[in-house]
Amino acid sequence: MSEAARLIAPEKRGEDVDATLRPQTLDEFTGQAEARANLKIFIEAARNRGEALDHVLFVGPPRARQDDAGADHGEGARR
């Protein structure tokens, strides 16, 4: 397979739209204002120390997928 035909490559391609869909700053995230405020403090403290941010673990229920909103799926019926 030629390098040009590879589906996985480190270079950006024209159809790569992840950057426009993903929030670039914490202010672009919706909801969880308290968690975002704490995360901002953690990040700023690490920057001031000149260190990398320690590991951060986010805990909570997964968000419902939009295509499942309002649907009543039985156990095992998920796609």
mmCIF file of the N, C-alpha and C atoms, coordinates in Angstrom:
data_MODEL
# 
_entry.id   MODEL 
# 
loop_
_atom_site.group_PDB 
_atom_site.id 
_atom_site.type_symbol 
_atom_site.label_atom_id 
_atom_site.label_alt_id 
_atom_site.label_comp_id 
_atom_site.label_asym_id 
_atom_site.label_entity_id 
_atom_site.label_seq_id 
_atom_site.pdbx_PDB_ins_code 
_atom_site.Cartn_x 
_atom_site.Cartn_y 
_atom_site.Cartn_z 
_atom_site.occupancy 
_atom_site.B_iso_or_equiv 
_atom_site.pdbx_formal_charge 
_atom_site.auth_seq_id 
_atom_site.auth_comp_id 
_atom_site.auth_asym_id 
_atom_site.auth_atom_id 
_atom_site.pdbx_PDB_model_num 
ATOM 1   N N  . MET A 1 1  ? 0.847   -1.176 0.000  1.00 0.00 ? 1  MET A N  1 
ATOM 2   C CA . MET A 1 1  ? 0.000   0.000  0.000  1.00 0.00 ? 1  MET A CA 1 
ATOM 3   C C  . MET A 1 1  ? 0.889   1.235  0.000  1.00 0.00 ? 1  MET A C  1 
ATOM 4   N N  . SER A 1 2  ? 0.582   2.179  -0.833 1.00 0.00 ? 2  SER A N  1 
ATOM 5   C CA . SER A 1 2  ? 1.406   3.378  -0.923 1.00 0.00 ? 2  SER A CA 1 
ATOM 6   C C  . SER A 1 2  ? 1.147   4.295  0.262  1.00 0.00 ? 2  SER A C  1 
ATOM 7   N N  . GLU A 1 3  ? 2.112   5.155  0.551  1.00 0.00 ? 3  GLU A N  1 
ATOM 8   C CA . GLU A 1 3  ? 1.971   6.103  1.653  1.00 0.00 ? 3  GLU A CA 1 
ATOM 9   C C  . GLU A 1 3  ? 0.774   7.033  1.443  1.00 0.00 ? 3  GLU A C  1 
ATOM 10  N N  . ALA A 1 4  ? 0.516   7.443  0.196  1.00 0.00 ? 4  ALA A N  1 
ATOM 11  C CA . ALA A 1 4  ? -0.583  8.363  -0.091 1.00 0.00 ? 4  ALA A CA 1 
ATOM 12  C C  . ALA A 1 4  ? -1.939  7.720  0.155  1.00 0.00 ? 4  ALA A C  1 
ATOM 13  N N  . ALA A 1 5  ? -2.045  6.416  0.039  1.00 0.00 ? 5  ALA A N  1 
ATOM 14  C CA . ALA A 1 5  ? -3.323  5.733  0.183  1.00 0.00 ? 5  ALA A CA 1 
ATOM 15  C C  . ALA A 1 5  ? -3.608  5.288  1.615  1.00 0.00 ? 5  ALA A C  1 
ATOM 16  N N  . ARG A 1 6  ? -2.696  5.521  2.539  1.00 0.00 ? 6  ARG A N  1 
ATOM 17  C CA . ARG A 1 6  ? -2.895  5.089  3.922  1.00 0.00 ? 6  ARG A CA 1 
ATOM 18  C C  . ARG A 1 6  ? -4.064  5.818  4.562  1.00 0.00 ? 6  ARG A C  1 
ATOM 19  N N  . LEU A 1 7  ? -4.883  5.101  5.294  1.00 0.00 ? 7  LEU A N  1 
ATOM 20  C CA . LEU A 1 7  ? -5.996  5.716  6.008  1.00 0.00 ? 7  LEU A CA 1 
ATOM 21  C C  . LEU A 1 7  ? -5.540  6.344  7.320  1.00 0.00 ? 7  LEU A C  1 
ATOM 22  N N  . ILE A 1 8  ? -4.489  5.792  7.904  1.00 0.00 ? 8  ILE A N  1 
ATOM 23  C CA . ILE A 1 8  ? -3.970  6.312  9.162  1.00 0.00 ? 8  ILE A CA 1 
ATOM 24  C C  . ILE A 1 8  ? -2.599  6.900  8.890  1.00 0.00 ? 8  ILE A C  1 
ATOM 25  N N  . ALA A 1 9  ? -2.483  8.193  9.086  1.00 0.00 ? 9  ALA A N  1 
ATOM 26  C CA . ALA A 1 9  ? -1.221  8.882  8.855  1.00 0.00 ? 9  ALA A CA 1 
ATOM 27  C C  . ALA A 1 9  ? -1.138  10.067 9.810  1.00 0.00 ? 9  ALA A C  1 
ATOM 28  N N  . PRO A 1 10 ? 0.065   10.468 10.209 1.00 0.00 ? 10 PRO A N  1 
ATOM 29  C CA . PRO A 1 10 ? 0.199   11.569 11.151 1.00 0.00 ? 10 PRO A CA 1 
ATOM 30  C C  . PRO A 1 10 ? -0.128  12.944 10.553 1.00 0.00 ? 10 PRO A C  1 
ATOM 31  N N  . GLU A 1 11 ? -0.086  13.057 9.242  1.00 0.00 ? 11 GLU A N  1 
ATOM 32  C CA . GLU A 1 11 ? -0.339  14.357 8.616  1.00 0.00 ? 11 GLU A CA 1 
ATOM 33  C C  . GLU A 1 11 ? -1.839  14.638 8.561  1.00 0.00 ? 11 GLU A C  1 
ATOM 34  N N  . LYS A 1 12 ? -2.211  15.916 8.707  1.00 0.00 ? 12 LYS A N  1 
ATOM 35  C CA . LYS A 1 12 ? -3.611  16.298 8.590  1.00 0.00 ? 12 LYS A CA 1 
ATOM 36  C C  . LYS A 1 12 ? -4.041  16.221 7.140  1.00 0.00 ? 12 LYS A C  1 
ATOM 37  N N  . ARG A 1 13 ? -5.293  15.828 6.955  1.00 0.00 ? 13 ARG A N  1 
ATOM 38  C CA . ARG A 1 13 ? -5.858  15.788 5.619  1.00 0.00 ? 13 ARG A CA 1 
ATOM 39  C C  . ARG A 1 13 ? -7.004  16.794 5.554  1.00 0.00 ? 13 ARG A C  1 
ATOM 40  N N  . GLY A 1 14 ? -7.420  17.135 4.371  1.00 0.00 ? 14 GLY A N  1 
ATOM 41  C CA . GLY A 1 14 ? -8.497  18.100 4.190  1.00 0.00 ? 14 GLY A CA 1 
ATOM 42  C C  . GLY A 1 14 ? -9.797  17.705 4.856  1.00 0.00 ? 14 GLY A C  1 
ATOM 43  N N  . GLU A 1 15 ? -10.089 16.409 4.890  1.00 0.00 ? 15 GLU A N  1 
ATOM 44  C CA . GLU A 1 15 ? -11.354 15.960 5.480  1.00 0.00 ? 15 GLU A CA 1 
ATOM 45  C C  . GLU A 1 15 ? -11.296 15.810 6.997  1.00 0.00 ? 15 GLU A C  1 
ATOM 46  N N  . ASP A 1 16 ? -10.158 16.059 7.606  1.00 0.00 ? 16 ASP A N  1 
ATOM 47  C CA . ASP A 1 16 ? -10.039 15.998 9.064  1.00 0.00 ? 16 ASP A CA 1 
ATOM 48  C C  . ASP A 1 16 ? -10.726 17.212 9.675  1.00 0.00 ? 16 ASP A C  1 
ATOM 49  N N  . VAL A 1 17 ? -11.827 16.975 10.364 1.00 0.00 ? 17 VAL A N  1 
ATOM 50  C CA . VAL A 1 17 ? -12.582 18.079 10.942 1.00 0.00 ? 17 VAL A CA 1 
ATOM 51  C C  . VAL A 1 17 ? -12.613 18.033 12.465 1.00 0.00 ? 17 VAL A C  1 
ATOM 52  N N  . ASP A 1 18 ? -11.853 17.124 13.072 1.00 0.00 ? 18 ASP A N  1 
ATOM 53  C CA . ASP A 1 18 ? -11.869 16.989 14.530 1.00 0.00 ? 18 ASP A CA 1 
ATOM 54  C C  . ASP A 1 18 ? -11.618 18.307 15.243 1.00 0.00 ? 18 ASP A C  1 
ATOM 55  N N  . ALA A 1 19 ? -10.675 19.085 14.766 1.00 0.00 ? 19 ALA A N  1 
ATOM 56  C CA . ALA A 1 19 ? -10.302 20.316 15.453 1.00 0.00 ? 19 ALA A CA 1 
ATOM 57  C C  . ALA A 1 19 ? -11.460 21.293 15.516 1.00 0.00 ? 19 ALA A C  1 
ATOM 58  N N  . THR A 1 20 ? -12.315 21.288 14.524 1.00 0.00 ? 20 THR A N  1 
ATOM 59  C CA . THR A 1 20 ? -13.435 22.225 14.538 1.00 0.00 ? 20 THR A CA 1 
ATOM 60  C C  . THR A 1 20 ? -14.586 21.717 15.387 1.00 0.00 ? 20 THR A C  1 
ATOM 61  N N  . LEU A 1 21 ? -14.665 20.422 15.625 1.00 0.00 ? 21 LEU A N  1 
ATOM 62  C CA . LEU A 1 21 ? -15.751 19.856 16.414 1.00 0.00 ? 21 LEU A CA 1 
ATOM 63  C C  . LEU A 1 21 ? -15.422 19.791 17.895 1.00 0.00 ? 21 LEU A C  1 
ATOM 64  N N  . ARG A 1 22 ? -14.163 19.640 18.210 1.00 0.00 ? 22 ARG A N  1 
ATOM 65  C CA . ARG A 1 22 ? -13.757 19.505 19.607 1.00 0.00 ? 22 ARG A CA 1 
ATOM 66  C C  . ARG A 1 22 ? -13.491 20.872 20.223 1.00 0.00 ? 22 ARG A C  1 
ATOM 67  N N  . PRO A 1 23 ? -13.912 21.069 21.472 1.00 0.00 ? 23 PRO A N  1 
ATOM 68  C CA . PRO A 1 23 ? -13.618 22.339 22.147 1.00 0.00 ? 23 PRO A CA 1 
ATOM 69  C C  . PRO A 1 23 ? -12.107 22.553 22.245 1.00 0.00 ? 23 PRO A C  1 
ATOM 70  N N  . GLN A 1 24 ? -11.675 23.769 22.020 1.00 0.00 ? 24 GLN A N  1 
ATOM 71  C CA . GLN A 1 24 ? -10.257 24.098 22.083 1.00 0.00 ? 24 GLN A CA 1 
ATOM 72  C C  . GLN A 1 24 ? -9.864  24.668 23.446 1.00 0.00 ? 24 GLN A C  1 
ATOM 73  N N  . THR A 1 25 ? -10.832 25.195 24.185 1.00 0.00 ? 25 THR A N  1 
ATOM 74  C CA . THR A 1 25 ? -10.571 25.743 25.515 1.00 0.00 ? 25 THR A CA 1 
ATOM 75  C C  . THR A 1 25 ? -11.628 25.215 26.485 1.00 0.00 ? 25 THR A C  1 
ATOM 76  N N  . LEU A 1 26 ? -11.366 25.329 27.774 1.00 0.00 ? 26 LEU A N  1 
ATOM 77  C CA . LEU A 1 26 ? -12.344 24.885 28.769 1.00 0.00 ? 26 LEU A CA 1 
ATOM 78  C C  . LEU A 1 26 ? -13.624 25.707 28.691 1.00 0.00 ? 26 LEU A C  1 
ATOM 79  N N  . ASP A 1 27 ? -13.519 26.968 28.289 1.00 0.00 ? 27 ASP A N  1 
ATOM 80  C CA . ASP A 1 27 ? -14.693 27.824 28.188 1.00 0.00 ? 27 ASP A CA 1 
ATOM 81  C C  . ASP A 1 27 ? -15.666 27.360 27.111 1.00 0.00 ? 27 ASP A C  1 
ATOM 82  N N  . GLU A 1 28 ? -15.190 26.571 26.152 1.00 0.00 ? 28 GLU A N  1 
ATOM 83  C CA . GLU A 1 28 ? -16.047 26.082 25.080 1.00 0.00 ? 28 GLU A CA 1 
ATOM 84  C C  . GLU A 1 28 ? -16.849 24.845 25.484 1.00 0.00 ? 28 GLU A C  1 
ATOM 85  N N  . PHE A 1 29 ? -16.530 24.232 26.623 1.00 0.00 ? 29 PHE A N  1 
ATOM 86  C CA . PHE A 1 29 ? -17.297 23.100 27.119 1.00 0.00 ? 29 PHE A CA 1 
ATOM 87  C C  . PHE A 1 29 ? -18.586 23.607 27.741 1.00 0.00 ? 29 PHE A C  1 
ATOM 88  N N  . THR A 1 30 ? -19.670 22.861 27.585 1.00 0.00 ? 30 THR A N  1 
ATOM 89  C CA . THR A 1 30 ? -20.933 23.249 28.206 1.00 0.00 ? 30 THR A CA 1 
ATOM 90  C C  . THR A 1 30 ? -21.158 22.408 29.443 1.00 0.00 ? 30 THR A C  1 
ATOM 91  N N  . GLY A 1 31 ? -21.799 22.993 30.442 1.00 0.00 ? 31 GLY A N  1 
ATOM 92  C CA . GLY A 1 31 ? -22.102 22.275 31.675 1.00 0.00 ? 31 GLY A CA 1 
ATOM 93  C C  . GLY A 1 31 ? -20.876 22.068 32.549 1.00 0.00 ? 31 GLY A C  1 
ATOM 94  N N  . GLN A 1 32 ? -21.093 21.448 33.696 1.00 0.00 ? 32 GLN A N  1 
ATOM 95  C CA . GLN A 1 32 ? -20.027 21.097 34.639 1.00 0.00 ? 32 GLN A CA 1 
ATOM 96  C C  . GLN A 1 32 ? -19.168 22.303 35.007 1.00 0.00 ? 32 GLN A C  1 
ATOM 97  N N  . ALA A 1 33 ? -19.798 23.424 35.305 1.00 0.00 ? 33 ALA A N  1 
ATOM 98  C CA . ALA A 1 33 ? -19.067 24.663 35.602 1.00 0.00 ? 33 ALA A CA 1 
ATOM 99  C C  . ALA A 1 33 ? -18.090 24.484 36.767 1.00 0.00 ? 33 ALA A C  1 
ATOM 100 N N  . GLU A 1 34 ? -18.501 23.788 37.813 1.00 0.00 ? 34 GLU A N  1 
ATOM 101 C CA . GLU A 1 34 ? -17.626 23.602 38.978 1.00 0.00 ? 34 GLU A CA 1 
ATOM 102 C C  . GLU A 1 34 ? -16.410 22.751 38.620 1.00 0.00 ? 34 GLU A C  1 
ATOM 103 N N  . ALA A 1 35 ? -16.628 21.685 37.858 1.00 0.00 ? 35 ALA A N  1 
ATOM 104 C CA . ALA A 1 35 ? -15.514 20.826 37.449 1.00 0.00 ? 35 ALA A CA 1 
ATOM 105 C C  . ALA A 1 35 ? -14.556 21.581 36.537 1.00 0.00 ? 35 ALA A C  1 
ATOM 106 N N  . ARG A 1 36 ? -15.094 22.392 35.625 1.00 0.00 ? 36 ARG A N  1 
ATOM 107 C CA . ARG A 1 36 ? -14.233 23.182 34.734 1.00 0.00 ? 36 ARG A CA 1 
ATOM 108 C C  . ARG A 1 36 ? -13.429 24.214 35.521 1.00 0.00 ? 36 ARG A C  1 
ATOM 109 N N  . ALA A 1 37 ? -14.056 24.835 36.524 1.00 0.00 ? 37 ALA A N  1 
ATOM 110 C CA . ALA A 1 37 ? -13.348 25.816 37.344 1.00 0.00 ? 37 ALA A CA 1 
ATOM 111 C C  . ALA A 1 37 ? -12.195 25.162 38.093 1.00 0.00 ? 37 ALA A C  1 
ATOM 112 N N  . ASN A 1 38 ? -12.431 23.980 38.665 1.00 0.00 ? 38 ASN A N  1 
ATOM 113 C CA . ASN A 1 38 ? -11.369 23.255 39.364 1.00 0.00 ? 38 ASN A CA 1 
ATOM 114 C C  . ASN A 1 38 ? -10.257 22.865 38.408 1.00 0.00 ? 38 ASN A C  1 
ATOM 115 N N  . LEU A 1 39 ? -10.618 22.390 37.230 1.00 0.00 ? 39 LEU A N  1 
ATOM 116 C CA . LEU A 1 39 ? -9.617  21.990 36.249 1.00 0.00 ? 39 LEU A CA 1 
ATOM 117 C C  . LEU A 1 39 ? -8.760  23.170 35.819 1.00 0.00 ? 39 LEU A C  1 
ATOM 118 N N  . LYS A 1 40 ? -9.372  24.341 35.672 1.00 0.00 ? 40 LYS A N  1 
ATOM 119 C CA . LYS A 1 40 ? -8.608  25.550 35.332 1.00 0.00 ? 40 LYS A CA 1 
ATOM 120 C C  . LYS A 1 40 ? -7.565  25.841 36.410 1.00 0.00 ? 40 LYS A C  1 
ATOM 121 N N  . ILE A 1 41 ? -7.962  25.691 37.666 1.00 0.00 ? 41 ILE A N  1 
ATOM 122 C CA . ILE A 1 41 ? -7.034  25.935 38.785 1.00 0.00 ? 41 ILE A CA 1 
ATOM 123 C C  . ILE A 1 41 ? -5.886  24.932 38.733 1.00 0.00 ? 41 ILE A C  1 
ATOM 124 N N  . PHE A 1 42 ? -6.192  23.654 38.492 1.00 0.00 ? 42 PHE A N  1 
ATOM 125 C CA . PHE A 1 42 ? -5.150  22.619 38.408 1.00 0.00 ? 42 PHE A CA 1 
ATOM 126 C C  . PHE A 1 42 ? -4.157  22.935 37.293 1.00 0.00 ? 42 PHE A C  1 
ATOM 127 N N  . ILE A 1 43 ? -4.680  23.321 36.140 1.00 0.00 ? 43 ILE A N  1 
ATOM 128 C CA . ILE A 1 43 ? -3.826  23.612 34.984 1.00 0.00 ? 43 ILE A CA 1 
ATOM 129 C C  . ILE A 1 43 ? -2.956  24.827 35.254 1.00 0.00 ? 43 ILE A C  1 
ATOM 130 N N  . GLU A 1 44 ? -3.546  25.879 35.794 1.00 0.00 ? 44 GLU A N  1 
ATOM 131 C CA . GLU A 1 44 ? -2.785  27.101 36.072 1.00 0.00 ? 44 GLU A CA 1 
ATOM 132 C C  . GLU A 1 44 ? -1.698  26.850 37.120 1.00 0.00 ? 44 GLU A C  1 
ATOM 133 N N  . ALA A 1 45 ? -2.005  26.062 38.148 1.00 0.00 ? 45 ALA A N  1 
ATOM 134 C CA . ALA A 1 45 ? -1.012  25.746 39.182 1.00 0.00 ? 45 ALA A CA 1 
ATOM 135 C C  . ALA A 1 45 ? 0.161   24.971 38.585 1.00 0.00 ? 45 ALA A C  1 
ATOM 136 N N  . ALA A 1 46 ? -0.131  24.015 37.719 1.00 0.00 ? 46 ALA A N  1 
ATOM 137 C CA . ALA A 1 46 ? 0.942   23.251 37.079 1.00 0.00 ? 46 ALA A CA 1 
ATOM 138 C C  . ALA A 1 46 ? 1.795   24.155 36.195 1.00 0.00 ? 46 ALA A C  1 
ATOM 139 N N  . ARG A 1 47 ? 1.157   25.057 35.461 1.00 0.00 ? 47 ARG A N  1 
ATOM 140 C CA . ARG A 1 47 ? 1.912   26.011 34.628 1.00 0.00 ? 47 ARG A CA 1 
ATOM 141 C C  . ARG A 1 47 ? 2.814   26.880 35.482 1.00 0.00 ? 47 ARG A C  1 
ATOM 142 N N  . ASN A 1 48 ? 2.292   27.377 36.597 1.00 0.00 ? 48 ASN A N  1 
ATOM 143 C CA . ASN A 1 48 ? 3.082   28.243 37.477 1.00 0.00 ? 48 ASN A CA 1 
ATOM 144 C C  . ASN A 1 48 ? 4.277   27.505 38.076 1.00 0.00 ? 48 ASN A C  1 
ATOM 145 N N  . ARG A 1 49 ? 4.126   26.206 38.323 1.00 0.00 ? 49 ARG A N  1 
ATOM 146 C CA . ARG A 1 49 ? 5.232   25.396 38.852 1.00 0.00 ? 49 ARG A CA 1 
ATOM 147 C C  . ARG A 1 49 ? 6.190   24.962 37.751 1.00 0.00 ? 49 ARG A C  1 
ATOM 148 N N  . GLY A 1 50 ? 5.767   25.129 36.491 1.00 0.00 ? 50 GLY A N  1 
ATOM 149 C CA . GLY A 1 50 ? 6.586   24.686 35.373 1.00 0.00 ? 50 GLY A CA 1 
ATOM 150 C C  . GLY A 1 50 ? 6.594   23.173 35.236 1.00 0.00 ? 50 GLY A C  1 
ATOM 151 N N  . GLU A 1 51 ? 5.519   22.540 35.656 1.00 0.00 ? 51 GLU A N  1 
ATOM 152 C CA . GLU A 1 51 ? 5.404   21.090 35.623 1.00 0.00 ? 51 GLU A CA 1 
ATOM 153 C C  . GLU A 1 51 ? 4.237   20.669 34.743 1.00 0.00 ? 51 GLU A C  1 
ATOM 154 N N  . ALA A 1 52 ? 4.221   19.397 34.413 1.00 0.00 ? 52 ALA A N  1 
ATOM 155 C CA . ALA A 1 52 ? 3.080   18.834 33.691 1.00 0.00 ? 52 ALA A CA 1 
ATOM 156 C C  . ALA A 1 52 ? 1.922   18.643 34.663 1.00 0.00 ? 52 ALA A C  1 
ATOM 157 N N  . LEU A 1 53 ? 0.722   18.695 34.140 1.00 0.00 ? 53 LEU A N  1 
ATOM 158 C CA . LEU A 1 53 ? -0.458  18.462 34.958 1.00 0.00 ? 53 LEU A CA 1 
ATOM 159 C C  . LEU A 1 53 ? -0.465  17.009 35.413 1.00 0.00 ? 53 LEU A C  1 
ATOM 160 N N  . ASP A 1 54 ? -0.760  16.787 36.696 1.00 0.00 ? 54 ASP A N  1 
ATOM 161 C CA . ASP A 1 54 ? -0.881  15.424 37.197 1.00 0.00 ? 54 ASP A CA 1 
ATOM 162 C C  . ASP A 1 54 ? -2.041  14.729 36.505 1.00 0.00 ? 54 ASP A C  1 
ATOM 163 N N  . HIS A 1 55 ? -2.129  13.429 36.685 1.00 0.00 ? 55 HIS A N  1 
ATOM 164 C CA . HIS A 1 55 ? -3.234  12.676 36.103 1.00 0.00 ? 55 HIS A CA 1 
ATOM 165 C C  . HIS A 1 55 ? -4.553  13.173 36.677 1.00 0.00 ? 55 HIS A C  1 
ATOM 166 N N  . VAL A 1 56 ? -5.555  13.254 35.826 1.00 0.00 ? 56 VAL A N  1 
ATOM 167 C CA . VAL A 1 56 ? -6.888  13.684 36.240 1.00 0.00 ? 56 VAL A CA 1 
ATOM 168 C C  . VAL A 1 56 ? -7.867  12.594 35.833 1.00 0.00 ? 56 VAL A C  1 
ATOM 169 N N  . LEU A 1 57 ? -8.682  12.155 36.777 1.00 0.00 ? 57 LEU A N  1 
ATOM 170 C CA . LEU A 1 57 ? -9.663  11.123 36.508 1.00 0.00 ? 57 LEU A CA 1 
ATOM 171 C C  . LEU A 1 57 ? -11.057 11.736 36.600 1.00 0.00 ? 57 LEU A C  1 
ATOM 172 N N  . PHE A 1 58 ? -11.819 11.631 35.525 1.00 0.00 ? 58 PHE A N  1 
ATOM 173 C CA . PHE A 1 58 ? -13.187 12.127 35.510 1.00 0.00 ? 58 PHE A CA 1 
ATOM 174 C C  . PHE A 1 58 ? -14.111 10.953 35.802 1.00 0.00 ? 58 PHE A C  1 
ATOM 175 N N  . VAL A 1 59 ? -14.987 11.124 36.784 1.00 0.00 ? 59 VAL A N  1 
ATOM 176 C CA . VAL A 1 59 ? -15.867 10.058 37.196 1.00 0.00 ? 59 VAL A CA 1 
ATOM 177 C C  . VAL A 1 59 ? -17.308 10.528 37.068 1.00 0.00 ? 59 VAL A C  1 
ATOM 178 N N  . GLY A 1 60 ? -18.150 9.672  36.573 1.00 0.00 ? 60 GLY A N  1 
ATOM 179 C CA . GLY A 1 60 ? -19.568 9.994  36.467 1.00 0.00 ? 60 GLY A CA 1 
ATOM 180 C C  . GLY A 1 60 ? -20.213 9.129  35.419 1.00 0.00 ? 60 GLY A C  1 
ATOM 181 N N  . PRO A 1 61 ? -21.525 9.211  35.337 1.00 0.00 ? 61 PRO A N  1 
ATOM 182 C CA . PRO A 1 61 ? -22.216 8.388  34.349 1.00 0.00 ? 61 PRO A CA 1 
ATOM 183 C C  . PRO A 1 61 ? -21.917 8.881  32.937 1.00 0.00 ? 61 PRO A C  1 
ATOM 184 N N  . PRO A 1 62 ? -21.900 7.977  31.972 1.00 0.00 ? 62 PRO A N  1 
ATOM 185 C CA . PRO A 1 62 ? -21.670 8.403  30.597 1.00 0.00 ? 62 PRO A CA 1 
ATOM 186 C C  . PRO A 1 62 ? -22.847 9.236  30.113 1.00 0.00 ? 62 PRO A C  1 
ATOM 187 N N  . ARG A 1 63 ? -22.564 10.146 29.207 1.00 0.00 ? 63 ARG A N  1 
ATOM 188 C CA . ARG A 1 63 ? -23.642 10.955 28.628 1.00 0.00 ? 63 ARG A CA 1 
ATOM 189 C C  . ARG A 1 63 ? -24.436 10.093 27.663 1.00 0.00 ? 63 ARG A C  1 
ATOM 190 N N  . ALA A 1 64 ? -25.726 10.347 27.589 1.00 0.00 ? 64 ALA A N  1 
ATOM 191 C CA . ALA A 1 64 ? -26.576 9.611  26.648 1.00 0.00 ? 64 ALA A CA 1 
ATOM 192 C C  . ALA A 1 64 ? -26.256 10.066 25.231 1.00 0.00 ? 64 ALA A C  1 
ATOM 193 N N  . ARG A 1 65 ? -26.240 9.113  24.319 1.00 0.00 ? 65 ARG A N  1 
ATOM 194 C CA . ARG A 1 65 ? -26.020 9.453  22.920 1.00 0.00 ? 65 ARG A CA 1 
ATOM 195 C C  . ARG A 1 65 ? -27.273 10.117 22.385 1.00 0.00 ? 65 ARG A C  1 
ATOM 196 N N  . GLN A 1 66 ? -27.127 11.084 21.501 1.00 0.00 ? 66 GLN A N  1 
ATOM 197 C CA . GLN A 1 66 ? -28.278 11.803 20.981 1.00 0.00 ? 66 GLN A CA 1 
ATOM 198 C C  . GLN A 1 66 ? -29.242 10.892 20.245 1.00 0.00 ? 66 GLN A C  1 
ATOM 199 N N  . ASP A 1 67 ? -28.724 9.912  19.490 1.00 0.00 ? 67 ASP A N  1 
ATOM 200 C CA . ASP A 1 67 ? -29.632 9.055  18.734 1.00 0.00 ? 67 ASP A CA 1 
ATOM 201 C C  . ASP A 1 67 ? -30.382 8.083  19.642 1.00 0.00 ? 67 ASP A C  1 
ATOM 202 N N  . ASP A 1 68 ? -29.993 7.989  20.916 1.00 0.00 ? 68 ASP A N  1 
ATOM 203 C CA . ASP A 1 68 ? -30.700 7.137  21.865 1.00 0.00 ? 68 ASP A CA 1 
ATOM 204 C C  . ASP A 1 68 ? -31.664 7.940  22.738 1.00 0.00 ? 68 ASP A C  1 
ATOM 205 N N  . ALA A 1 69 ? -31.644 9.253  22.629 1.00 0.00 ? 69 ALA A N  1 
ATOM 206 C CA . ALA A 1 69 ? -32.467 10.091 23.491 1.00 0.00 ? 69 ALA A CA 1 
ATOM 207 C C  . ALA A 1 69 ? -33.940 9.769  23.280 1.00 0.00 ? 69 ALA A C  1 
ATOM 208 N N  . GLY A 1 70 ? -34.616 9.459  24.349 1.00 0.00 ? 70 GLY A N  1 
ATOM 209 C CA . GLY A 1 70 ? -36.037 9.178  24.286 1.00 0.00 ? 70 GLY A CA 1 
ATOM 210 C C  . GLY A 1 70 ? -36.383 7.772  23.850 1.00 0.00 ? 70 GLY A C  1 
ATOM 211 N N  . ALA A 1 71 ? -35.405 6.998  23.430 1.00 0.00 ? 71 ALA A N  1 
ATOM 212 C CA . ALA A 1 71 ? -35.678 5.632  22.994 1.00 0.00 ? 71 ALA A CA 1 
ATOM 213 C C  . ALA A 1 71 ? -35.634 4.699  24.196 1.00 0.00 ? 71 ALA A C  1 
ATOM 214 N N  . ASP A 1 72 ? -36.504 3.718  24.204 1.00 0.00 ? 72 ASP A N  1 
ATOM 215 C CA . ASP A 1 72 ? -36.550 2.755  25.298 1.00 0.00 ? 72 ASP A CA 1 
ATOM 216 C C  . ASP A 1 72 ? -35.900 1.461  24.794 1.00 0.00 ? 72 ASP A C  1 
ATOM 217 N N  . HIS A 1 73 ? -34.622 1.275  25.108 1.00 0.00 ? 73 HIS A N  1 
ATOM 218 C CA . HIS A 1 73 ? -33.903 0.089  24.670 1.00 0.00 ? 73 HIS A CA 1 
ATOM 219 C C  . HIS A 1 73 ? -33.829 -0.908 25.807 1.00 0.00 ? 73 HIS A C  1 
ATOM 220 N N  . GLY A 1 74 ? -34.088 -2.161 25.487 1.00 0.00 ? 74 GLY A N  1 
ATOM 221 C CA . GLY A 1 74 ? -33.943 -3.217 26.484 1.00 0.00 ? 74 GLY A CA 1 
ATOM 222 C C  . GLY A 1 74 ? -32.481 -3.588 26.618 1.00 0.00 ? 74 GLY A C  1 
ATOM 223 N N  . GLU A 1 75 ? -32.151 -4.377 27.624 1.00 0.00 ? 75 GLU A N  1 
ATOM 224 C CA . GLU A 1 75 ? -30.778 -4.812 27.840 1.00 0.00 ? 75 GLU A CA 1 
ATOM 225 C C  . GLU A 1 75 ? -30.289 -5.581 26.625 1.00 0.00 ? 75 GLU A C  1 
ATOM 226 N N  . GLY A 1 76 ? -29.160 -5.227 26.087 1.00 0.00 ? 76 GLY A N  1 
ATOM 227 C CA . GLY A 1 76 ? -28.591 -5.905 24.946 1.00 0.00 ? 76 GLY A CA 1 
ATOM 228 C C  . GLY A 1 76 ? -29.101 -5.391 23.601 1.00 0.00 ? 76 GLY A C  1 
ATOM 229 N N  . ALA A 1 77 ? -30.046 -4.452 23.621 1.00 0.00 ? 77 ALA A N  1 
ATOM 230 C CA . ALA A 1 77 ? -30.604 -3.941 22.377 1.00 0.00 ? 77 ALA A CA 1 
ATOM 231 C C  . ALA A 1 77 ? -29.778 -2.786 21.801 1.00 0.00 ? 77 ALA A C  1 
ATOM 232 N N  . ARG A 1 78 ? -28.794 -2.339 22.552 1.00 0.00 ? 78 ARG A N  1 
ATOM 233 C CA . ARG A 1 78 ? -27.968 -1.226 22.073 1.00 0.00 ? 78 ARG A CA 1 
ATOM 234 C C  . ARG A 1 78 ? -27.148 -1.646 20.871 1.00 0.00 ? 78 ARG A C  1 
ATOM 235 N N  . ARG A 1 79 ? -26.850 -0.674 20.035 1.00 0.00 ? 79 ARG A N  1 
ATOM 236 C CA . ARG A 1 79 ? -26.035 -0.943 18.838 1.00 0.00 ? 79 ARG A CA 1 
ATOM 237 C C  . ARG A 1 79 ? -24.597 -1.069 19.171 1.00 0.00 ? 79 ARG A C  1 
# 
